[in-house]
Amino acid sequence: MDDNFINITLPDGTVKQFPKGVTSFEIASSLSKKLAEEALAALVNDKVKELEVPINEDAIVKILTFEDELGKEVYWHSSSHLMAHAIEELFPGAKFGVGPAIENGFYYDILVDRKLTQDDLKQIELKMYELSKANKPFIRKECGVKEAIEFFTEKGDPFKVELLKELENKPDEIISIYEEGSFTDLCRGPHLPSTGKIRFVKLLNISGSYWRGDSKNIPLQRIYGISFPKKKELDDYLNLLEEAKKRDHRKIGKELELFLIDEEVGGGLAIWLPKGAIIRKLIEDYWKDEHLKRGYQLVYTPHVGKETLWQTSGHLSFYQENMYPRMQVEEEGYYVKPMNCPFHVEIYKSKQRSYKELPIRLAELGTVYRYERSGALHGLMRVRGFTQDDAHIICREDQVEEEIKNVLHLAIDTLKSYGFDEFDVFLSTRPEKSVGDDRMWGIATNSLRKAIESVGLEYKIDEGGGAFYGPKIDIKIKDAIGRFWQCSTIQFDFNLPERFDMYYIGEDNTKHRPYMVHRAIFGSIERFIGVLIEHYAGFLPVWLAPVQAKIIPIADKHIDYANKLKSIMVSEGIRVEVDDRSERMNKKIRDAEIQKIPYMLVVGDKEVETESVSVREKGKQGSYSLTFSEFLNKIKSVINNKEKI
């Protein structure tokens, strides 16, 4: 091949020759006019690059559009810069913290001389549209640390100067700066070709933040936004937000009297009310029964542990900022537990173990406590005290693959029983800094991969995304309005077995280090219930509903019959109430609908005479008649089969 040409491998495996120095935009243009129009950036040998960066050697190239997660990240990161530009023009002297892309959109932390309002957001939006129409290119420039410090000092950006000064001991470090029109920012990039790509924008809200997330630092204002290439995409997203507001578990939880979070008790500490406690009990009972069926042993561990335990586990070295402060008890230090793992290790170590005993599967619904900043708290989704559906599997090398496969089956079966049937599965591999030898990482990673494939799940590889102590599988569930929630995790741990010197006696009568797997199906009970409430908009499946049926007597003379039916249903394990208030029947029906009760049973003269009920189902118009025994069989079948109605 001519030295002036290079081979470019495309995602479908096709190899094409291009002149050395070809850009990704030129490659896209050669493939399709539409692709060139939609191109945002390119993945070149697994690194995201701007479209105009020359390629001088053989490479694997994927053109990134808004359909790609990496394409969205570039789009939203560039949008945050455009927003900063708009703010600088509207609020001269504004100081800028950081402005990253996030899972849905972007934000920028800023310091201005007054509290921003919703009207300000509208003005910033209008300015962003004006700047977008100007279609100025994002221009990357590189310089040394000293030059960058001088520039941002003169510009009056103290936060950028602070970040740069941390690199003063690296004088050879190359700093990248991006210009876009009259705005210049410190950034690694990459960015879009120009501002004109940013077509439709909505700034969503303003919240408080602190520089570098530390409450001891200067308070800032954080502006969140979202942007899309097409108006329909923006409209669909805003409609999704409106639907999400209706489904907000905090609002529904209050209306249905499921839980409360009281500032007198403490932020991020959920109190379960009677109806919410019923939901929790049902979930926990089902969880325990399924685990016992699958060979797990249930354990309970304390809420606090001695300082030495957390020193051995490494939590005090690596996790202390997320732990509550030390307690002094009889000359010894104690900490409220942030995790259950060390206790399960101590259970394993409570006696010498033989290879014949493995695998050992220890399971616990263990409440843990972690310090979350008040600004991060969010109903049941982000709390300070929560119950992990925790389990640890300690096994031999030859058992690893089968154990992972069993966990995956348990996770998928459990999640499907709650009505979730769409999943995003991620396999996270070894990061640069890690513990454990190559062989153990290889065995663990391959066992995770084989287990996913054997269960028939599609998955994505998150290269280098594993924890330092082992590879993992993450499962996200898709809810009724298309949002994905992180749920199940299966995580190898090569760290704790070493730290606690865990071993078993092998068939050769010598000590062997076991494999240890952390895993959770729900992640936490609190968060999972929050997700369930939003998924079903409060209309939980009959088997989970705190009240499964409401009997509504038409007149006082029908109350005795209603109470008779209630007594029979309660004896059958059905959760039922009688509405014997002196209210009109239509109001009683409406109130039962508001309380999201699955079945309303209206009883009057005809029902008393024929020992029947007039049935109304949630979300359905009209009613139908059944004998009481027919209805009893029907509701029991729906509950036992976990059916939706």
C-alpha positions in Angstrom: 0.0 0.0 0.0 1.1 3.6 -0.8 2.7 5.2 2.4 0.4 8.2 1.7 -2.7 6.1 2.5 -4.0 4.5 5.7 -6.6 1.8 6.4 -9.8 2.8 8.2 -11.9 0.0 9.7 -15.5 0.9 10.0 -18.0 -0.5 12.6 -19.3 -3.2 10.2 -15.7 -4.5 9.7 -15.3 -2.9 6.2 -11.8 -1.6 5.6 -11.4 1.5 3.4 -8.3 3.3 2.3 -8.0 7.1 2.8 -5.2 9.6 2.4 -3.1 10.0 5.5 -4.4 13.0 7.4 -8.0 12.4 6.5 -10.5 13.7 9.0 -13.5 11.9 10.5 -15.8 14.4 8.9 -14.3 13.5 5.5 -14.8 9.8 6.2 -18.4 10.5 7.2 -18.9 12.5 4.0 -17.6 9.7 1.8 -20.0 7.3 3.4 -23.3 9.3 3.4 -24.4 12.9 3.2 -26.9 12.2 6.0 -24.2 10.7 8.2 -22.0 13.8 7.6 -24.9 16.1 8.5 -25.6 14.2 11.7 -22.0 13.6 12.7 -21.0 15.1 16.1 -17.6 13.5 16.8 -15.8 10.3 16.1 -14.5 7.3 18.1 -11.0 6.7 16.8 -9.2 3.7 18.2 -11.6 3.8 21.3 -10.9 7.5 21.9 -13.5 10.2 21.3 -12.1 12.8 18.9 -13.4 16.0 17.2 -14.4 15.5 13.6 -11.7 17.8 12.2 -8.7 16.0 13.9 -6.4 14.4 11.2 -5.9 10.7 11.3 -2.4 9.7 10.3 -2.3 6.0 10.9 -4.4 2.9 10.5 -7.5 3.2 12.8 -10.8 1.8 13.7 -13.3 4.7 13.3 -17.0 5.0 14.3 -18.8 8.2 13.5 -20.8 9.4 16.5 -24.3 10.9 16.2 -26.9 11.8 18.8 -28.0 8.2 18.7 -24.8 7.2 20.4 -24.2 7.7 24.2 -20.8 9.1 23.5 -22.3 11.4 20.8 -24.8 12.7 23.4 -22.0 13.3 25.9 -20.1 15.5 23.4 -23.4 17.3 22.4 -24.3 18.1 26.0 -20.8 19.0 27.0 -20.7 21.5 24.2 -24.1 22.8 25.2 -22.8 23.5 28.7 -20.1 25.7 27.2 -22.6 27.5 25.1 -24.7 28.2 28.2 -21.6 29.5 30.0 -21.0 31.8 27.0 -24.6 33.1 27.2 -24.2 33.7 31.0 -20.9 35.6 30.5 -22.6 37.9 28.0 -25.7 38.5 30.2 -23.8 38.6 33.6 -20.4 40.2 33.0 -17.9 39.1 35.6 -19.5 35.7 36.2 -17.1 33.1 37.5 -17.3 29.5 36.3 -16.7 26.3 38.1 -17.2 23.1 36.2 -19.7 22.3 33.4 -20.0 18.6 32.5 -22.4 16.5 30.5 -24.5 14.3 32.8 -26.8 11.3 32.2 -29.6 13.5 30.8 -28.2 16.9 29.7 -25.7 19.1 31.4 -25.0 21.7 34.1 -22.6 24.5 34.9 -21.7 25.8 38.3 -21.4 29.6 38.4 -20.8 32.5 40.7 -22.8 35.6 40.0 -23.7 38.6 42.1 -27.3 37.7 42.7 -29.7 34.8 43.0 -30.9 33.7 39.6 -34.6 33.2 38.8 -36.7 31.3 36.2 -36.9 34.6 34.2 -33.1 34.6 34.1 -33.1 31.1 32.7 -35.4 32.2 29.9 -33.0 35.1 29.0 -30.1 32.7 29.1 -32.0 30.3 26.7 -32.7 33.1 24.3 -29.0 34.1 24.3 -28.0 30.5 23.7 -30.3 30.4 20.6 -28.7 33.6 19.4 -25.2 32.2 19.8 -26.2 29.0 18.2 -27.4 30.8 15.1 -24.0 32.6 14.9 -22.6 29.1 14.3 -19.2 29.8 15.6 -16.7 26.9 15.6 -15.3 25.3 18.8 -11.5 25.9 18.4 -9.1 23.9 20.4 -5.8 25.5 21.5 -3.0 24.0 23.5 -0.5 25.7 25.9 1.6 25.1 28.9 0.4 25.2 32.6 2.1 28.6 33.2 0.6 30.2 30.2 -2.9 28.9 31.0 -2.6 30.2 34.6 -1.7 33.6 33.3 -4.6 33.6 30.8 -7.3 32.7 33.3 -5.8 35.0 36.0 -6.1 37.9 33.6 -9.6 36.7 32.6 -10.6 36.7 36.2 -11.6 33.0 36.5 -10.3 32.0 40.0 -11.8 28.5 39.9 -10.0 27.6 36.7 -6.8 29.1 38.2 -7.1 26.9 41.2 -7.4 23.8 39.1 -4.5 24.7 37.0 -2.2 25.5 40.0 -2.6 21.9 41.0 -0.6 21.1 37.8 2.3 23.5 38.5 4.5 20.5 39.5 3.9 19.2 35.9 5.5 21.9 33.8 5.3 19.7 30.6 1.6 19.1 31.0 -0.3 20.2 27.8 -3.4 22.2 28.7 -6.3 22.5 26.2 -8.4 25.6 26.0 -11.5 26.0 23.8 -12.5 29.2 22.1 -16.1 29.6 20.7 -16.8 33.1 19.5 -15.8 35.6 22.2 -15.9 32.9 24.9 -12.9 30.9 26.1 -12.9 28.0 28.6 -10.6 25.5 30.1 -11.6 22.1 28.9 -10.2 18.7 27.8 -12.9 18.4 25.1 -13.8 17.1 22.7 -16.5 19.4 21.3 -18.9 19.7 18.4 -17.7 21.3 15.2 -19.6 24.5 15.9 -22.4 26.0 18.0 -24.9 25.7 15.1 -25.2 21.9 15.9 -27.0 22.9 19.2 -30.5 23.4 17.9 -33.1 23.0 20.6 -32.4 23.9 24.3 -34.3 24.0 27.5 -32.8 25.2 30.8 -34.6 23.2 33.5 -33.8 24.4 37.0 -31.4 26.1 39.3 -30.0 24.5 42.5 -27.3 25.3 45.0 -23.9 23.7 45.0 -20.4 24.2 46.4 -17.1 24.6 44.6 -15.7 21.1 44.3 -18.7 19.7 46.2 -17.3 20.8 49.6 -19.7 22.7 51.9 -16.6 24.5 53.3 -16.0 26.2 49.9 -17.8 29.0 48.1 -21.5 28.5 47.5 -22.3 28.5 43.8 -25.5 28.2 41.6 -25.9 25.2 39.4 -28.0 25.6 36.2 -29.3 22.3 34.6 -30.2 22.1 31.0 -31.0 19.7 28.2 -30.5 20.1 24.4 -31.4 18.1 21.2 -30.7 18.3 17.5 -34.5 18.0 16.7 -37.5 19.8 18.2 -39.5 16.6 18.5 -36.8 15.1 20.7 -37.0 18.1 23.0 -40.8 18.0 23.1 -40.8 14.3 23.9 -38.3 14.8 26.7 -40.3 17.7 28.2 -43.5 15.5 28.0 -41.5 12.8 29.8 -40.6 15.3 32.6 -44.2 16.2 33.0 -45.2 12.6 33.2 -42.4 12.0 35.7 -43.8 14.8 37.9 -47.1 13.1 38.0 -45.4 9.9 39.0 -43.0 11.4 41.6 -42.8 8.9 44.4 -42.5 11.7 47.0 -45.9 13.1 45.9 -47.6 9.8 45.6 -46.0 8.5 48.8 -47.5 11.4 50.7 -51.0 11.1 49.1 -51.2 7.4 49.8 -49.6 7.7 53.2 -46.8 5.2 52.5 -43.8 6.9 54.1 -42.5 10.2 55.4 -39.2 12.0 55.8 -39.4 14.4 58.7 -36.7 17.0 59.2 -37.2 16.6 63.0 -36.0 13.0 62.6 -33.3 13.9 60.0 -33.0 14.4 56.3 -32.6 11.2 54.2 -34.1 9.0 57.0 -37.3 7.4 55.8 -40.2 6.5 58.3 -42.5 3.8 57.0 -46.2 4.3 57.6 -48.5 1.4 58.0 -49.4 1.1 54.3 -45.9 1.5 53.2 -44.7 -1.0 55.8 -47.1 -3.6 54.2 -45.5 -3.1 50.8 -42.0 -3.4 52.4 -43.0 -6.6 54.2 -44.3 -8.2 51.1 -41.1 -7.4 49.2 -38.9 -8.6 52.0 -40.9 -11.8 52.6 -40.8 -12.6 48.9 -37.0 -11.9 48.8 -36.3 -14.1 51.8 -38.4 -17.0 50.5 -36.7 -16.9 47.1 -33.3 -16.8 48.7 -34.0 -19.8 51.0 -35.3 -21.7 47.9 -31.9 -21.1 46.2 -29.6 -22.2 49.0 -28.9 -18.9 50.8 -28.6 -18.7 54.5 -30.2 -15.7 56.2 -28.1 -13.7 58.7 -28.5 -10.5 60.8 -25.6 -8.2 61.8 -25.3 -5.2 64.1 -25.7 -1.6 63.0 -22.4 -0.6 64.4 -18.9 -2.1 64.4 -15.5 -1.5 66.1 -13.0 0.9 64.6 -10.6 -2.0 64.1 -13.1 -3.8 61.8 -13.3 -0.8 59.5 -9.6 -0.4 59.5 -9.1 -4.0 58.4 -11.7 -3.7 55.7 -10.1 -0.6 54.4 -13.3 1.6 54.8 -11.5 4.0 57.0 -8.8 4.5 54.4 -11.0 4.7 51.3 -14.5 5.4 52.4 -14.5 7.5 55.5 -15.9 10.7 54.0 -19.1 8.7 53.4 -19.3 7.4 56.9 -20.8 8.9 60.0 -18.3 10.2 62.7 -16.6 8.0 65.1 -18.3 7.2 68.4 -16.3 6.7 71.6 -17.6 3.8 73.8 -15.6 2.5 76.8 -12.2 3.7 75.4 -12.9 2.2 72.0 -14.0 3.7 68.7 -17.2 2.5 66.9 -18.7 3.4 63.5 -22.3 3.1 62.2 -21.9 0.6 59.4 -21.9 1.9 55.8 -21.8 -1.7 54.4 -22.6 -5.2 55.6 -19.6 -6.9 54.0 -17.1 -7.1 56.9 -19.7 -8.7 59.2 -20.4 -11.4 56.6 -16.7 -12.0 56.4 -16.5 -12.5 60.1 -19.4 -15.0 59.9 -17.4 -16.9 57.3 -14.3 -16.8 59.5 -16.1 -17.8 62.7 -14.9 -21.4 62.1 -12.5 -23.2 59.8 -14.1 -24.0 56.5 -13.6 -27.0 54.3 -13.8 -27.1 50.5 -16.8 -29.4 51.0 -18.8 -26.5 52.6 -18.5 -24.2 49.7 -20.3 -22.4 48.2 -21.5 -20.5 51.2 -24.2 -17.9 50.4 -24.9 -15.4 53.2 -27.9 -13.1 52.7 -29.1 -10.2 54.8 -31.6 -7.3 54.5 -29.1 -5.1 56.3 -29.7 -1.4 57.1 -26.7 0.8 56.4 -25.9 4.4 56.9 -24.0 6.7 54.7 -23.4 10.4 54.8 -25.0 12.1 51.8 -24.9 15.9 51.4 -28.3 17.4 52.0 -28.4 18.8 48.4 -28.1 15.2 47.0 -31.0 13.8 49.0 -34.1 12.8 47.0 -37.1 11.0 48.6 -36.4 7.3 48.8 -34.0 7.4 45.8 -31.1 9.0 47.7 -31.2 8.6 51.5 -28.8 8.4 54.4 -30.2 5.2 55.9 -31.3 2.4 53.7 -31.6 -1.4 53.6 -29.4 -3.3 51.2 -30.7 -6.6 50.0 -27.2 -7.8 50.5 -25.6 -11.2 49.9 -22.1 -12.6 49.7 -21.1 -15.8 48.0 -17.9 -17.4 49.0 -16.9 -20.2 46.7 -14.1 -22.2 45.0 -12.7 -21.4 41.6 -14.5 -24.3 40.0 -17.8 -23.0 41.3 -17.5 -19.4 40.1 -19.3 -19.6 36.8 -22.3 -21.6 38.0 -22.7 -19.2 41.0 -22.8 -16.2 38.8 -25.3 -17.8 36.4 -27.5 -18.6 39.4 -27.4 -15.0 40.6 -28.3 -13.7 37.2 -31.3 -16.1 37.0 -32.4 -14.9 40.5 -32.0 -11.3 39.5 -34.0 -11.5 36.3 -36.7 -13.8 37.7 -37.2 -11.4 40.7 -37.3 -8.2 38.6 -39.7 -9.8 36.1 -42.0 -10.7 39.0 -42.4 -7.0 39.7 -43.3 -6.2 36.1 -39.9 -5.3 34.7 -38.9 -7.0 31.5 -36.5 -4.7 29.7 -32.9 -4.5 30.9 -29.6 -2.8 30.1 -26.8 -5.0 31.2 -23.2 -3.8 31.6 -20.0 -5.8 32.2 -17.3 -3.7 33.8 -13.7 -4.8 33.3 -10.4 -4.2 35.1 -9.4 -0.6 35.6 -5.8 0.6 35.5 -5.4 0.6 39.3 -6.5 -2.7 40.8 -5.8 -5.5 43.3 -5.7 -9.2 42.6 -3.6 -11.1 40.0 -4.2 -11.4 36.3 -5.4 -14.9 36.5 -8.1 -14.2 39.1 -9.3 -11.2 37.1 -9.4 -13.3 33.9 -11.4 -16.1 35.6 -13.9 -13.7 37.2 -14.4 -11.6 34.1 -14.9 -14.6 31.8 -17.4 -16.1 34.3 -19.4 -12.9 34.3 -19.4 -12.8 30.5 -20.3 -16.5 30.1 -23.1 -16.2 32.6 -24.7 -13.2 30.8 -24.5 -15.0 27.5 -25.9 -18.3 28.9 -28.9 -16.4 30.3 -29.4 -14.9 26.8 -29.0 -11.3 27.8 -27.6 -8.6 25.5 -24.9 -6.6 27.2 -22.4 -3.8 26.8 -18.8 -3.8 27.9 -17.6 -1.0 30.1 -13.9 -1.3 29.6 -11.9 -0.4 32.7 -15.1 0.4 34.5 -14.8 -2.2 37.3 -14.0 -1.4 40.9 -10.3 -1.6 41.9 -11.2 -4.8 43.7 -13.0 -6.8 41.0 -15.1 -6.9 37.8 -18.9 -6.6 38.0 -22.2 -6.8 36.2 -24.7 -4.0 36.5 -28.4 -4.4 35.6 -30.6 -1.4 34.9 -34.4 -1.8 34.6 -36.6 0.2 32.2 -39.7 1.7 33.7 -43.1 2.5 32.2 -42.0 5.8 30.8 -38.7 4.7 29.4 -36.3 5.6 32.2 -33.5 3.2 33.2 -32.8 2.7 36.9 -29.6 1.0 38.3 -30.7 -2.0 40.2 -28.9 -5.3 40.5 -25.1 -5.6 40.9 -22.9 -8.6 40.9 -19.4 -7.6 42.1 -16.3 -9.7 42.6 -14.0 -8.7 45.4 -10.3 -9.7 45.5 -9.7 -7.2 48.3 -11.5 -8.3 51.4 -10.4 -12.0 51.2 -6.8 -10.7 51.3 -7.4 -8.1 54.0 -9.2 -10.6 56.3 -7.0 -13.5 55.3 -10.0 -15.6 54.3 -9.3 -19.2 53.4 -10.7 -22.7 53.2 -9.0 -26.1 53.6 -8.8 -27.7 50.2 -8.9 -31.3 49.1 -5.1 -31.3 49.4 -5.4 -30.4 53.1 -3.8 -26.9 52.5 -5.1 -23.4 52.7 -6.7 -21.8 49.6 -8.1 -18.3 49.1 -11.8 -18.4 48.1 -13.5 -16.2 45.6 -15.9 -13.7 47.1 -18.9 -12.1 45.3 -21.0 -9.2 46.6 -24.5 -9.0 45.0 -27.7 -7.2 45.4 -30.9 -7.7 43.5 -32.8 -4.5 44.3 -29.8 -2.4 45.4 -31.8 -1.0 48.3 -35.3 -1.7 49.5 -36.0 2.1 49.8 -34.9 3.0 46.3 -36.6 0.0 44.7 -39.9 0.9 46.3 -39.5 4.4 45.0 -38.9 3.0 41.5 -42.0 0.8 41.8 -44.2 3.7 42.9 -43.1 5.7 39.9 -43.2 2.8 37.4 -46.8 2.1 38.4 -47.8 5.7 39.1 -48.9 4.4 42.5 -51.3 1.8 41.0 -49.3 -1.2 42.4 -50.1 -4.7 41.3 -52.8 -6.3 43.4 -50.3 -8.5 45.3 -48.4 -5.4 46.4 -51.3 -3.1 47.0 -51.5 -2.1 50.8 -55.3 -2.3 50.4 -56.4 -4.8 47.8 -60.2 -4.2 47.9 -62.6 -1.6 49.3 -66.1 -2.7 50.1 -68.6 0.2 49.6 -72.1 -0.3 51.1 -74.7 1.8 49.3 -76.7 2.4 52.5 -76.3 1.8 56.2 -78.5 -1.3 56.0 -75.8 -2.9 53.8 -73.0 -2.4 56.2 -73.5 -5.8 58.0 -73.2 -7.6 54.7 -70.1 -5.6 53.8 -68.5 -6.5 57.2 -69.4 -10.2 56.7 -67.6 -10.2 53.3 -64.6 -8.4 54.9 -64.3 -11.0 57.6 -64.2 -13.8 55.0 -61.6 -12.0 52.9 -59.4 -11.2 55.8 -59.4 -14.8 56.8 -58.2 -15.6 53.3 -55.3 -13.2 53.7 -56.7 -10.4 51.6 -56.2 -6.8 52.7 -59.6 -5.2 52.6 -61.5 -2.2 54.1 -65.1 -1.2 54.4 -66.1 2.4 53.7 -69.0 2.9 56.1 -68.8 6.7 56.1 -72.0 8.7 55.7 -71.1 9.8 52.2 -72.6 9.4 48.8 -71.6 6.2 47.0 -70.0 8.2 44.1 -67.8 10.0 46.5 -66.7 6.8 48.1 -65.9 5.3 44.7 -63.9 8.4 43.8 -62.0 8.3 47.0 -61.1 4.7 46.5 -59.8 5.5 43.0 -57.7 8.4 44.4 -56.3 5.9 47.0 -55.4 3.7 44.0 -57.2 0.6 45.4 -57.4 -2.2 42.8 -60.9 -3.5 43.4 -64.0 -1.6 44.6 -66.9 -3.8 45.6 -70.3 -2.0 45.7 -73.0 -3.8 47.7 -76.7 -3.0 47.9 -80.1 -4.8 48.1 -79.4 -6.9 45.0 -76.0 -8.0 46.2 -77.2 -8.8 49.7 -80.1 -10.9 48.2 -77.9 -12.8 45.7 -74.7 -13.0 47.8 -72.8 -11.1 45.1 -70.8 -8.0 44.6 -70.7 -5.3 41.9 -67.0 -5.0 40.9 -65.2 -2.0 39.7 -61.5 -2.3 38.7 -59.0 0.4 38.9 -58.5 2.4 35.7 -61.5 0.8 34.0 -64.9 2.2 33.2 -68.1 0.5 34.3 -68.7 -2.5 36.6 -69.6 -6.1 36.5 -71.4 -8.5 38.8 -69.9 -11.7 40.3 -71.1 -13.9 43.1 -68.9 -13.3 46.1 -67.4 -16.7 45.9 -66.5 -16.1 42.2 -64.8 -12.8 43.1 -63.0 -14.4 46.0 -61.5 -17.0 43.6 -60.7 -14.3 41.1 -58.8 -12.0 43.5 -56.9 -15.0 45.0 -55.8 -16.1 41.6 -54.7 -12.6 40.6 -52.7 -12.3 43.9 -51.1 -15.7 43.7 -50.1 -15.3 40.1 -48.9 -11.7 40.6 -51.1 -10.7 37.7 -51.8 -7.1 36.6 -55.4 -5.9 36.2 
